[in-house]
Amino acid sequence: MPAPATRRSASTKTSAPAKAAAPAKRKPAAKKAAAAATPSVPRDAVIARLAYAFAESRGFAPGRELDDWLAAEARYEVMPEGERLTVL
């Protein structure tokens, strides 16, 4: 007499395979092209040029170099990107 077939109970089912990690989102090609087309100006170069202009406006009197640099940094932070290009 053949042995009865065994059945798995519902509690012994194998778990579903883990989902693979979602691929990283990519920037659309248009955004990459626009970012590449906009020239980037080195921050320190713009600040140095502004600091020089501040020093020049006060006759290059010694002892205020740090003040000129800090004023140039503050000015840089509020400058529109397009205006930064014209400083150099």
PDB file of N, CA, C and O in Angstrom:
ATOM      1  N   MET A   1       0.828  -1.150   0.000  1.00  0.00           N
ATOM      2  CA  MET A   1       0.000   0.000   0.000  1.00  0.00           C
ATOM      3  C   MET A   1       0.897   1.245   0.000  1.00  0.00           C
ATOM      4  O   MET A   1       1.819   1.334   0.811  1.00  0.00           O
ATOM      5  N   PRO A   2       0.641   2.209  -0.900  1.00  0.00           N
ATOM      6  CA  PRO A   2       1.473   3.389  -0.959  1.00  0.00           C
ATOM      7  C   PRO A   2       1.217   4.315   0.231  1.00  0.00           C
ATOM      8  O   PRO A   2       0.117   4.352   0.784  1.00  0.00           O
ATOM      9  N   ALA A   3       2.253   5.060   0.611  1.00  0.00           N
ATOM     10  CA  ALA A   3       2.140   5.985   1.748  1.00  0.00           C
ATOM     11  C   ALA A   3       1.318   7.200   1.323  1.00  0.00           C
ATOM     12  O   ALA A   3       1.414   7.635   0.176  1.00  0.00           O
ATOM     13  N   PRO A   4       0.519   7.748   2.221  1.00  0.00           N
ATOM     14  CA  PRO A   4      -0.294   8.906   1.881  1.00  0.00           C
ATOM     15  C   PRO A   4       0.597  10.134   1.590  1.00  0.00           C
ATOM     16  O   PRO A   4       1.645  10.320   2.209  1.00  0.00           O
ATOM     17  N   ALA A   5       0.166  10.930   0.668  1.00  0.00           N
ATOM     18  CA  ALA A   5       0.920  12.135   0.312  1.00  0.00           C
ATOM     19  C   ALA A   5       0.841  13.139   1.460  1.00  0.00           C
ATOM     20  O   ALA A   5      -0.212  13.333   2.068  1.00  0.00           O
ATOM     21  N   THR A   6       1.959  13.759   1.733  1.00  0.00           N
ATOM     22  CA  THR A   6       1.959  14.750   2.822  1.00  0.00           C
ATOM     23  C   THR A   6       1.736  16.135   2.230  1.00  0.00           C
ATOM     24  O   THR A   6       2.173  16.437   1.119  1.00  0.00           O
ATOM     25  N   ARG A   7       1.077  16.927   2.968  1.00  0.00           N
ATOM     26  CA  ARG A   7       0.790  18.291   2.541  1.00  0.00           C
ATOM     27  C   ARG A   7       1.489  19.266   3.486  1.00  0.00           C
ATOM     28  O   ARG A   7       1.636  19.013   4.682  1.00  0.00           O
ATOM     29  N   ARG A   8       1.908  20.376   2.915  1.00  0.00           N
ATOM     30  CA  ARG A   8       2.483  21.427   3.756  1.00  0.00           C
ATOM     31  C   ARG A   8       1.342  22.204   4.376  1.00  0.00           C
ATOM     32  O   ARG A   8       0.314  22.448   3.745  1.00  0.00           O
ATOM     33  N   SER A   9       1.541  22.580   5.604  1.00  0.00           N
ATOM     34  CA  SER A   9       0.511  23.415   6.231  1.00  0.00           C
ATOM     35  C   SER A   9       0.736  24.859   5.795  1.00  0.00           C
ATOM     36  O   SER A   9       1.814  25.207   5.314  1.00  0.00           O
ATOM     37  N   ALA A  10      -0.258  25.678   5.961  1.00  0.00           N
ATOM     38  CA  ALA A  10      -0.200  27.071   5.538  1.00  0.00           C
ATOM     39  C   ALA A  10       0.908  27.824   6.281  1.00  0.00           C
ATOM     40  O   ALA A  10       1.445  28.798   5.753  1.00  0.00           O
ATOM     41  N   SER A  11       1.252  27.394   7.481  1.00  0.00           N
ATOM     42  CA  SER A  11       2.245  28.115   8.263  1.00  0.00           C
ATOM     43  C   SER A  11       3.676  27.806   7.831  1.00  0.00           C
ATOM     44  O   SER A  11       4.598  28.496   8.266  1.00  0.00           O
ATOM     45  N   THR A  12       3.892  26.803   6.996  1.00  0.00           N
ATOM     46  CA  THR A  12       5.256  26.460   6.598  1.00  0.00           C
ATOM     47  C   THR A  12       5.583  26.928   5.188  1.00  0.00           C
ATOM     48  O   THR A  12       6.584  26.501   4.613  1.00  0.00           O
ATOM     49  N   LYS A  13       4.753  27.801   4.623  1.00  0.00           N
ATOM     50  CA  LYS A  13       5.041  28.310   3.282  1.00  0.00           C
ATOM     51  C   LYS A  13       6.327  29.115   3.314  1.00  0.00           C
ATOM     52  O   LYS A  13       6.648  29.752   4.317  1.00  0.00           O
ATOM     53  N   THR A  14       7.047  29.083   2.229  1.00  0.00           N
ATOM     54  CA  THR A  14       8.279  29.865   2.165  1.00  0.00           C
ATOM     55  C   THR A  14       7.920  31.328   1.968  1.00  0.00           C
ATOM     56  O   THR A  14       6.914  31.651   1.335  1.00  0.00           O
ATOM     57  N   SER A  15       8.742  32.202   2.511  1.00  0.00           N
ATOM     58  CA  SER A  15       8.446  33.626   2.392  1.00  0.00           C
ATOM     59  C   SER A  15       8.764  34.102   0.985  1.00  0.00           C
ATOM     60  O   SER A  15       9.567  33.498   0.274  1.00  0.00           O
ATOM     61  N   ALA A  16       8.132  35.179   0.603  1.00  0.00           N
ATOM     62  CA  ALA A  16       8.355  35.756  -0.725  1.00  0.00           C
ATOM     63  C   ALA A  16       9.774  36.325  -0.769  1.00  0.00           C
ATOM     64  O   ALA A  16      10.290  36.803   0.241  1.00  0.00           O
ATOM     65  N   PRO A  17      10.390  36.272  -1.931  1.00  0.00           N
ATOM     66  CA  PRO A  17      11.742  36.827  -2.012  1.00  0.00           C
ATOM     67  C   PRO A  17      11.727  38.324  -1.730  1.00  0.00           C
ATOM     68  O   PRO A  17      10.765  39.022  -2.052  1.00  0.00           O
ATOM     69  N   ALA A  18      12.806  38.805  -1.125  1.00  0.00           N
ATOM     70  CA  ALA A  18      12.900  40.230  -0.789  1.00  0.00           C
ATOM     71  C   ALA A  18      12.939  41.044  -2.072  1.00  0.00           C
ATOM     72  O   ALA A  18      13.526  40.636  -3.075  1.00  0.00           O
ATOM     73  N   LYS A  19      12.298  42.207  -2.015  1.00  0.00           N
ATOM     74  CA  LYS A  19      12.288  43.074  -3.185  1.00  0.00           C
ATOM     75  C   LYS A  19      13.674  43.663  -3.384  1.00  0.00           C
ATOM     76  O   LYS A  19      14.370  43.990  -2.423  1.00  0.00           O
ATOM     77  N   ALA A  20      14.053  43.789  -4.614  1.00  0.00           N
ATOM     78  CA  ALA A  20      15.341  44.409  -4.930  1.00  0.00           C
ATOM     79  C   ALA A  20      15.240  45.911  -4.673  1.00  0.00           C
ATOM     80  O   ALA A  20      14.170  46.505  -4.801  1.00  0.00           O
ATOM     81  N   ALA A  21      16.354  46.504  -4.314  1.00  0.00           N
ATOM     82  CA  ALA A  21      16.369  47.941  -4.054  1.00  0.00           C
ATOM     83  C   ALA A  21      16.015  48.690  -5.332  1.00  0.00           C
ATOM     84  O   ALA A  21      16.443  48.325  -6.427  1.00  0.00           O
ATOM     85  N   ALA A  22      15.234  49.732  -5.169  1.00  0.00           N
ATOM     86  CA  ALA A  22      14.824  50.534  -6.323  1.00  0.00           C
ATOM     87  C   ALA A  22      16.041  51.257  -6.890  1.00  0.00           C
ATOM     88  O   ALA A  22      16.884  51.726  -6.125  1.00  0.00           O
ATOM     89  N   PRO A  23      16.149  51.356  -8.191  1.00  0.00           N
ATOM     90  CA  PRO A  23      17.295  52.064  -8.763  1.00  0.00           C
ATOM     91  C   PRO A  23      17.255  53.545  -8.390  1.00  0.00           C
ATOM     92  O   PRO A  23      16.181  54.122  -8.217  1.00  0.00           O
ATOM     93  N   ALA A  24      18.415  54.141  -8.272  1.00  0.00           N
ATOM     94  CA  ALA A  24      18.496  55.560  -7.913  1.00  0.00           C
ATOM     95  C   ALA A  24      17.849  56.402  -9.002  1.00  0.00           C
ATOM     96  O   ALA A  24      17.978  56.113 -10.191  1.00  0.00           O
ATOM     97  N   LYS A  25      17.147  57.455  -8.572  1.00  0.00           N
ATOM     98  CA  LYS A  25      16.496  58.335  -9.544  1.00  0.00           C
ATOM     99  C   LYS A  25      17.559  59.169 -10.239  1.00  0.00           C
ATOM    100  O   LYS A  25      18.518  59.619  -9.612  1.00  0.00           O
ATOM    101  N   ARG A  26      17.386  59.365 -11.496  1.00  0.00           N
ATOM    102  CA  ARG A  26      18.326  60.151 -12.279  1.00  0.00           C
ATOM    103  C   ARG A  26      17.709  61.494 -12.626  1.00  0.00           C
ATOM    104  O   ARG A  26      16.494  61.619 -12.777  1.00  0.00           O
ATOM    105  N   LYS A  27      18.579  62.505 -12.751  1.00  0.00           N
ATOM    106  CA  LYS A  27      18.096  63.810 -13.181  1.00  0.00           C
ATOM    107  C   LYS A  27      17.726  63.726 -14.651  1.00  0.00           C
ATOM    108  O   LYS A  27      18.403  63.043 -15.419  1.00  0.00           O
ATOM    109  N   PRO A  28      16.681  64.398 -15.048  1.00  0.00           N
ATOM    110  CA  PRO A  28      16.351  64.432 -16.465  1.00  0.00           C
ATOM    111  C   PRO A  28      17.501  65.061 -17.254  1.00  0.00           C
ATOM    112  O   PRO A  28      18.227  65.914 -16.743  1.00  0.00           O
ATOM    113  N   ALA A  29      17.649  64.636 -18.472  1.00  0.00           N
ATOM    114  CA  ALA A  29      18.739  65.110 -19.321  1.00  0.00           C
ATOM    115  C   ALA A  29      18.684  66.623 -19.510  1.00  0.00           C
ATOM    116  O   ALA A  29      19.726  67.266 -19.637  1.00  0.00           O
ATOM    117  N   ALA A  30      17.497  67.193 -19.531  1.00  0.00           N
ATOM    118  CA  ALA A  30      17.364  68.637 -19.734  1.00  0.00           C
ATOM    119  C   ALA A  30      17.983  69.410 -18.570  1.00  0.00           C
ATOM    120  O   ALA A  30      18.621  70.439 -18.788  1.00  0.00           O
ATOM    121  N   LYS A  31      17.805  68.932 -17.345  1.00  0.00           N
ATOM    122  CA  LYS A  31      18.379  69.605 -16.191  1.00  0.00           C
ATOM    123  C   LYS A  31      19.898  69.515 -16.223  1.00  0.00           C
ATOM    124  O   LYS A  31      20.587  70.483 -15.898  1.00  0.00           O
ATOM    125  N   LYS A  32      20.423  68.356 -16.615  1.00  0.00           N
ATOM    126  CA  LYS A  32      21.874  68.200 -16.702  1.00  0.00           C
ATOM    127  C   LYS A  32      22.442  69.149 -17.748  1.00  0.00           C
ATOM    128  O   LYS A  32      23.476  69.779 -17.523  1.00  0.00           O
ATOM    129  N   ALA A  33      21.780  69.252 -18.875  1.00  0.00           N
ATOM    130  CA  ALA A  33      22.262  70.115 -19.947  1.00  0.00           C
ATOM    131  C   ALA A  33      22.214  71.578 -19.511  1.00  0.00           C
ATOM    132  O   ALA A  33      23.130  72.342 -19.814  1.00  0.00           O
ATOM    133  N   ALA A  34      21.168  71.970 -18.810  1.00  0.00           N
ATOM    134  CA  ALA A  34      21.050  73.354 -18.350  1.00  0.00           C
ATOM    135  C   ALA A  34      22.127  73.667 -17.320  1.00  0.00           C
ATOM    136  O   ALA A  34      22.705  74.753 -17.333  1.00  0.00           O
ATOM    137  N   ALA A  35      22.396  72.717 -16.430  1.00  0.00           N
ATOM    138  CA  ALA A  35      23.422  72.933 -15.419  1.00  0.00           C
ATOM    139  C   ALA A  35      24.800  73.025 -16.064  1.00  0.00           C
ATOM    140  O   ALA A  35      25.638  73.811 -15.621  1.00  0.00           O
ATOM    141  N   ALA A  36      25.042  72.240 -17.092  1.00  0.00           N
ATOM    142  CA  ALA A  36      26.328  72.271 -17.769  1.00  0.00           C
ATOM    143  C   ALA A  36      26.482  73.547 -18.591  1.00  0.00           C
ATOM    144  O   ALA A  36      27.603  74.018 -18.779  1.00  0.00           O
ATOM    145  N   ALA A  37      25.398  74.109 -19.079  1.00  0.00           N
ATOM    146  CA  ALA A  37      25.460  75.299 -19.914  1.00  0.00           C
ATOM    147  C   ALA A  37      25.698  76.561 -19.086  1.00  0.00           C
ATOM    148  O   ALA A  37      26.245  77.537 -19.599  1.00  0.00           O
ATOM    149  N   THR A  38      25.294  76.556 -17.806  1.00  0.00           N
ATOM    150  CA  THR A  38      25.497  77.708 -16.940  1.00  0.00           C
ATOM    151  C   THR A  38      26.933  77.701 -16.439  1.00  0.00           C
ATOM    152  O   THR A  38      27.342  76.769 -15.746  1.00  0.00           O
ATOM    153  N   PRO A  39      27.703  78.729 -16.780  1.00  0.00           N
ATOM    154  CA  PRO A  39      29.078  78.735 -16.323  1.00  0.00           C
ATOM    155  C   PRO A  39      29.138  78.954 -14.814  1.00  0.00           C
ATOM    156  O   PRO A  39      28.370  79.734 -14.250  1.00  0.00           O
ATOM    157  N   SER A  40      30.038  78.271 -14.196  1.00  0.00           N
ATOM    158  CA  SER A  40      30.187  78.390 -12.759  1.00  0.00           C
ATOM    159  C   SER A  40      31.368  79.310 -12.465  1.00  0.00           C
ATOM    160  O   SER A  40      32.432  79.185 -13.071  1.00  0.00           O
ATOM    161  N   VAL A  41      31.169  80.221 -11.543  1.00  0.00           N
ATOM    162  CA  VAL A  41      32.209  81.173 -11.185  1.00  0.00           C
ATOM    163  C   VAL A  41      32.749  80.777  -9.817  1.00  0.00           C
ATOM    164  O   VAL A  41      31.974  80.589  -8.880  1.00  0.00           O
ATOM    165  N   PRO A  42      34.057  80.650  -9.691  1.00  0.00           N
ATOM    166  CA  PRO A  42      34.620  80.309  -8.377  1.00  0.00           C
ATOM    167  C   PRO A  42      34.280  81.376  -7.334  1.00  0.00           C
ATOM    168  O   PRO A  42      34.509  82.566  -7.547  1.00  0.00           O
ATOM    169  N   ARG A  43      33.745  80.938  -6.237  1.00  0.00           N
ATOM    170  CA  ARG A  43      33.276  81.840  -5.183  1.00  0.00           C
ATOM    171  C   ARG A  43      34.397  82.759  -4.698  1.00  0.00           C
ATOM    172  O   ARG A  43      34.211  83.973  -4.614  1.00  0.00           O
ATOM    173  N   ASP A  44      35.539  82.194  -4.385  1.00  0.00           N
ATOM    174  CA  ASP A  44      36.631  83.003  -3.853  1.00  0.00           C
ATOM    175  C   ASP A  44      37.141  84.028  -4.851  1.00  0.00           C
ATOM    176  O   ASP A  44      37.585  85.105  -4.455  1.00  0.00           O
ATOM    177  N   ALA A  45      37.085  83.711  -6.131  1.00  0.00           N
ATOM    178  CA  ALA A  45      37.537  84.664  -7.145  1.00  0.00           C
ATOM    179  C   ALA A  45      36.633  85.898  -7.170  1.00  0.00           C
ATOM    180  O   ALA A  45      37.111  87.025  -7.292  1.00  0.00           O
ATOM    181  N   VAL A  46      35.342  85.675  -7.054  1.00  0.00           N
ATOM    182  CA  VAL A  46      34.404  86.800  -7.045  1.00  0.00           C
ATOM    183  C   VAL A  46      34.587  87.619  -5.769  1.00  0.00           C
ATOM    184  O   VAL A  46      34.612  88.848  -5.816  1.00  0.00           O
ATOM    185  N   ILE A  47      34.714  86.939  -4.636  1.00  0.00           N
ATOM    186  CA  ILE A  47      34.880  87.643  -3.367  1.00  0.00           C
ATOM    187  C   ILE A  47      36.180  88.442  -3.360  1.00  0.00           C
ATOM    188  O   ILE A  47      36.206  89.572  -2.872  1.00  0.00           O
ATOM    189  N   ALA A  48      37.248  87.875  -3.891  1.00  0.00           N
ATOM    190  CA  ALA A  48      38.527  88.590  -3.944  1.00  0.00           C
ATOM    191  C   ALA A  48      38.404  89.858  -4.788  1.00  0.00           C
ATOM    192  O   ALA A  48      38.925  90.910  -4.417  1.00  0.00           O
ATOM    193  N   ARG A  49      37.718  89.756  -5.915  1.00  0.00           N
ATOM    194  CA  ARG A  49      37.548  90.918  -6.788  1.00  0.00           C
ATOM    195  C   ARG A  49      36.705  91.994  -6.098  1.00  0.00           C
ATOM    196  O   ARG A  49      36.999  93.185  -6.206  1.00  0.00           O
ATOM    197  N   LEU A  50      35.651  91.565  -5.387  1.00  0.00           N
ATOM    198  CA  LEU A  50      34.821  92.521  -4.652  1.00  0.00           C
ATOM    199  C   LEU A  50      35.616  93.184  -3.524  1.00  0.00           C
ATOM    200  O   LEU A  50      35.523  94.395  -3.321  1.00  0.00           O
ATOM    201  N   ALA A  51      36.399  92.380  -2.789  1.00  0.00           N
ATOM    202  CA  ALA A  51      37.206  92.922  -1.697  1.00  0.00           C
ATOM    203  C   ALA A  51      38.208  93.939  -2.237  1.00  0.00           C
ATOM    204  O   ALA A  51      38.447  94.970  -1.607  1.00  0.00           O
ATOM    205  N   TYR A  52      38.785  93.660  -3.382  1.00  0.00           N
ATOM    206  CA  TYR A  52      39.719  94.606  -4.005  1.00  0.00           C
ATOM    207  C   TYR A  52      39.004  95.911  -4.338  1.00  0.00           C
ATOM    208  O   TYR A  52      39.539  96.997  -4.112  1.00  0.00           O
ATOM    209  N   ALA A  53      37.798  95.796  -4.875  1.00  0.00           N
ATOM    210  CA  ALA A  53      37.035  96.998  -5.226  1.00  0.00           C
ATOM    211  C   ALA A  53      36.697  97.818  -3.975  1.00  0.00           C
ATOM    212  O   ALA A  53      36.735  99.048  -4.013  1.00  0.00           O
ATOM    213  N   PHE A  54      36.367  97.140  -2.865  1.00  0.00           N
ATOM    214  CA  PHE A  54      36.090  97.859  -1.622  1.00  0.00           C
ATOM    215  C   PHE A  54      37.353  98.566  -1.124  1.00  0.00           C
ATOM    216  O   PHE A  54      37.293  99.716  -0.688  1.00  0.00           O
ATOM    217  N   ALA A  55      38.493  97.877  -1.189  1.00  0.00           N
ATOM    218  CA  ALA A  55      39.758  98.476  -0.753  1.00  0.00           C
ATOM    219  C   ALA A  55      40.123  99.665  -1.642  1.00  0.00           C
ATOM    220  O   ALA A  55      40.598 100.693  -1.158  1.00  0.00           O
ATOM    221  N   GLU A  56      39.899  99.514  -2.918  1.00  0.00           N
ATOM    222  CA  GLU A  56      40.194 100.596  -3.860  1.00  0.00           C
ATOM    223  C   GLU A  56      39.327 101.821  -3.569  1.00  0.00           C
ATOM    224  O   GLU A  56      39.796 102.957  -3.637  1.00  0.00           O
ATOM    225  N   SER A  57      38.065 101.574  -3.247  1.00  0.00           N
ATOM    226  CA  SER A  57      37.148 102.687  -2.991  1.00  0.00           C
ATOM    227  C   SER A  57      37.527 103.481  -1.746  1.00  0.00           C
ATOM    228  O   SER A  57      37.146 104.646  -1.626  1.00  0.00           O
ATOM    229  N   ARG A  58      38.256 102.887  -0.828  1.00  0.00           N
ATOM    230  CA  ARG A  58      38.697 103.605   0.368  1.00  0.00           C
ATOM    231  C   ARG A  58      40.165 104.006   0.284  1.00  0.00           C
ATOM    232  O   ARG A  58      40.765 104.376   1.294  1.00  0.00           O
ATOM    233  N   GLY A  59      40.746 103.937  -0.909  1.00  0.00           N
ATOM    234  CA  GLY A  59      42.111 104.398  -1.131  1.00  0.00           C
ATOM    235  C   GLY A  59      43.189 103.445  -0.657  1.00  0.00           C
ATOM    236  O   GLY A  59      44.321 103.870  -0.428  1.00  0.00           O
ATOM    237  N   PHE A  60      42.874 102.179  -0.505  1.00  0.00           N
ATOM    238  CA  PHE A  60      43.821 101.141  -0.061  1.00  0.00           C
ATOM    239  C   PHE A  60      44.470 101.470   1.286  1.00  0.00           C
ATOM    240  O   PHE A  60      45.614 101.088   1.531  1.00  0.00           O
ATOM    241  N   ALA A  61      43.760 102.161   2.141  1.00  0.00           N
ATOM    242  CA  ALA A  61      44.290 102.452   3.476  1.00  0.00           C
ATOM    243  C   ALA A  61      44.510 101.126   4.209  1.00  0.00           C
ATOM    244  O   ALA A  61      43.619 100.276   4.213  1.00  0.00           O
ATOM    245  N   PRO A  62      45.670 100.934   4.823  1.00  0.00           N
ATOM    246  CA  PRO A  62      45.974  99.648   5.477  1.00  0.00           C
ATOM    247  C   PRO A  62      45.153  99.438   6.756  1.00  0.00           C
ATOM    248  O   PRO A  62      44.662 100.383   7.372  1.00  0.00           O
ATOM    249  N   GLY A  63      45.027  98.167   7.123  1.00  0.00           N
ATOM    250  CA  GLY A  63      44.368  97.801   8.374  1.00  0.00           C
ATOM    251  C   GLY A  63      42.907  97.415   8.252  1.00  0.00           C
ATOM    252  O   GLY A  63      42.297  97.039   9.253  1.00  0.00           O
ATOM    253  N   ARG A  64      42.331  97.490   7.084  1.00  0.00           N
ATOM    254  CA  ARG A  64      40.906  97.173   6.924  1.00  0.00           C
ATOM    255  C   ARG A  64      40.686  96.025   5.947  1.00  0.00           C
ATOM    256  O   ARG A  64      39.586  95.861   5.419  1.00  0.00           O
ATOM    257  N   GLU A  65      41.726  95.229   5.703  1.00  0.00           N
ATOM    258  CA  GLU A  65      41.637  94.157   4.706  1.00  0.00           C
ATOM    259  C   GLU A  65      40.580  93.118   5.077  1.00  0.00           C
ATOM    260  O   GLU A  65      39.816  92.667   4.223  1.00  0.00           O
ATOM    261  N   LEU A  66      40.544  92.743   6.359  1.00  0.00           N
ATOM    262  CA  LEU A  66      39.556  91.750   6.798  1.00  0.00           C
ATOM    263  C   LEU A  66      38.142  92.304   6.641  1.00  0.00           C
ATOM    264  O   LEU A  66      37.232  91.587   6.224  1.00  0.00           O
ATOM    265  N   ASP A  67      37.962  93.565   6.970  1.00  0.00           N
ATOM    266  CA  ASP A  67      36.641  94.188   6.799  1.00  0.00           C
ATOM    267  C   ASP A  67      36.213  94.164   5.328  1.00  0.00           C
ATOM    268  O   ASP A  67      35.052  93.911   5.008  1.00  0.00           O
ATOM    269  N   ASP A  68      37.177  94.432   4.443  1.00  0.00           N
ATOM    270  CA  ASP A  68      36.871  94.389   3.008  1.00  0.00           C
ATOM    271  C   ASP A  68      36.435  92.997   2.589  1.00  0.00           C
ATOM    272  O   ASP A  68      35.465  92.839   1.848  1.00  0.00           O
ATOM    273  N   TRP A  69      37.158  91.982   3.069  1.00  0.00           N
ATOM    274  CA  TRP A  69      36.845  90.593   2.698  1.00  0.00           C
ATOM    275  C   TRP A  69      35.463  90.202   3.225  1.00  0.00           C
ATOM    276  O   TRP A  69      34.660  89.615   2.499  1.00  0.00           O
ATOM    277  N   LEU A  70      35.192  90.526   4.479  1.00  0.00           N
ATOM    278  CA  LEU A  70      33.896  90.158   5.066  1.00  0.00           C
ATOM    279  C   LEU A  70      32.744  90.889   4.379  1.00  0.00           C
ATOM    280  O   LEU A  70      31.671  90.319   4.182  1.00  0.00           O
ATOM    281  N   ALA A  71      32.969  92.140   4.020  1.00  0.00           N
ATOM    282  CA  ALA A  71      31.934  92.884   3.288  1.00  0.00           C
ATOM    283  C   ALA A  71      31.713  92.268   1.910  1.00  0.00           C
ATOM    284  O   ALA A  71      30.584  92.203   1.423  1.00  0.00           O
ATOM    285  N   ALA A  72      32.793  91.820   1.291  1.00  0.00           N
ATOM    286  CA  ALA A  72      32.679  91.180  -0.023  1.00  0.00           C
ATOM    287  C   ALA A  72      31.927  89.855   0.084  1.00  0.00           C
ATOM    288  O   ALA A  72      31.118  89.537  -0.788  1.00  0.00           O
ATOM    289  N   GLU A  73      32.179  89.082   1.133  1.00  0.00           N
ATOM    290  CA  GLU A  73      31.439  87.830   1.331  1.00  0.00           C
ATOM    291  C   GLU A  73      29.946  88.104   1.516  1.00  0.00           C
ATOM    292  O   GLU A  73      29.102  87.410   0.949  1.00  0.00           O
ATOM    293  N   ALA A  74      29.637  89.114   2.311  1.00  0.00           N
ATOM    294  CA  ALA A  74      28.227  89.458   2.530  1.00  0.00           C
ATOM    295  C   ALA A  74      27.568  89.895   1.230  1.00  0.00           C
ATOM    296  O   ALA A  74      26.427  89.521   0.957  1.00  0.00           O
ATOM    297  N   ARG A  75      28.265  90.672   0.440  1.00  0.00           N
ATOM    298  CA  ARG A  75      27.732  91.128  -0.850  1.00  0.00           C
ATOM    299  C   ARG A  75      27.524  89.947  -1.796  1.00  0.00           C
ATOM    300  O   ARG A  75      26.520  89.880  -2.505  1.00  0.00           O
ATOM    301  N   TYR A  76      28.480  89.018  -1.799  1.00  0.00           N
ATOM    302  CA  TYR A  76      28.387  87.837  -2.666  1.00  0.00           C
ATOM    303  C   TYR A  76      27.121  87.035  -2.365  1.00  0.00           C
ATOM    304  O   TYR A  76      26.447  86.568  -3.283  1.00  0.00           O
ATOM    305  N   GLU A  77      26.806  86.877  -1.100  1.00  0.00           N
ATOM    306  CA  GLU A  77      25.657  86.056  -0.704  1.00  0.00           C
ATOM    307  C   GLU A  77      24.330  86.605  -1.217  1.00  0.00           C
ATOM    308  O   GLU A  77      23.396  85.834  -1.433  1.00  0.00           O
ATOM    309  N   VAL A  78      24.225  87.907  -1.415  1.00  0.00           N
ATOM    310  CA  VAL A  78      22.955  88.480  -1.875  1.00  0.00           C
ATOM    311  C   VAL A  78      22.956  88.780  -3.365  1.00  0.00           C
ATOM    312  O   VAL A  78      21.951  89.234  -3.911  1.00  0.00           O
ATOM    313  N   MET A  79      24.083  88.529  -4.026  1.00  0.00           N
ATOM    314  CA  MET A  79      24.190  88.791  -5.471  1.00  0.00           C
ATOM    315  C   MET A  79      23.438  87.753  -6.286  1.00  0.00           C
ATOM    316  O   MET A  79      23.521  86.564  -5.979  1.00  0.00           O
ATOM    317  N   PRO A  80      22.714  88.159  -7.306  1.00  0.00           N
ATOM    318  CA  PRO A  80      22.133  87.178  -8.233  1.00  0.00           C
ATOM    319  C   PRO A  80      23.261  86.487  -9.022  1.00  0.00           C
ATOM    320  O   PRO A  80      24.318  87.075  -9.251  1.00  0.00           O
ATOM    321  N   GLU A  81      23.026  85.267  -9.422  1.00  0.00           N
ATOM    322  CA  GLU A  81      24.037  84.485 -10.148  1.00  0.00           C
ATOM    323  C   GLU A  81      24.545  85.210 -11.393  1.00  0.00           C
ATOM    324  O   GLU A  81      25.745  85.187 -11.670  1.00  0.00           O
ATOM    325  N   GLY A  82      23.679  85.831 -12.125  1.00  0.00           N
ATOM    326  CA  GLY A  82      24.069  86.530 -13.351  1.00  0.00           C
ATOM    327  C   GLY A  82      25.007  87.689 -13.076  1.00  0.00           C
ATOM    328  O   GLY A  82      25.904  87.971 -13.870  1.00  0.00           O
ATOM    329  N   GLU A  83      24.803  88.355 -11.962  1.00  0.00           N
ATOM    330  CA  GLU A  83      25.674  89.492 -11.611  1.00  0.00           C
ATOM    331  C   GLU A  83      27.063  89.008 -11.206  1.00  0.00           C
ATOM    332  O   GLU A  83      28.054  89.709 -11.413  1.00  0.00           O
ATOM    333  N   ARG A  84      27.134  87.831 -10.639  1.00  0.00           N
ATOM    334  CA  ARG A  84      28.449  87.271 -10.247  1.00  0.00           C
ATOM    335  C   ARG A  84      29.340  87.089 -11.463  1.00  0.00           C
ATOM    336  O   ARG A  84      30.561  87.209 -11.369  1.00  0.00           O
ATOM    337  N   LEU A  85      28.729  86.800 -12.600  1.00  0.00           N
ATOM    338  CA  LEU A  85      29.506  86.599 -13.821  1.00  0.00           C
ATOM    339  C   LEU A  85      30.134  87.907 -14.308  1.00  0.00           C
ATOM    340  O   LEU A  85      31.186  87.897 -14.945  1.00  0.00           O
ATOM    341  N   THR A  86      29.489  89.017 -14.006  1.00  0.00           N
ATOM    342  CA  THR A  86      29.982  90.303 -14.502  1.00  0.00           C
ATOM    343  C   THR A  86      31.109  90.864 -13.638  1.00  0.00           C
ATOM    344  O   THR A  86      31.820  91.770 -14.071  1.00  0.00           O
ATOM    345  N   VAL A  87      31.282  90.346 -12.431  1.00  0.00           N
ATOM    346  CA  VAL A  87      32.329  90.841 -11.532  1.00  0.00           C
ATOM    347  C   VAL A  87      33.700  90.490 -12.075  1.00  0.00           C
ATOM    348  O   VAL A  87      34.637  91.283 -11.983  1.00  0.00           O
ATOM    349  N   LEU A  88      33.814  89.316 -12.633  1.00  0.00           N
ATOM    350  CA  LEU A  88      35.116  88.894 -13.150  1.00  0.00           C
ATOM    351  C   LEU A  88      35.285  89.473 -14.501  1.00  0.00           C
ATOM    352  O   LEU A  88      36.313  89.255 -15.142  1.00  0.00           O
TER     353      LEU A  88
END
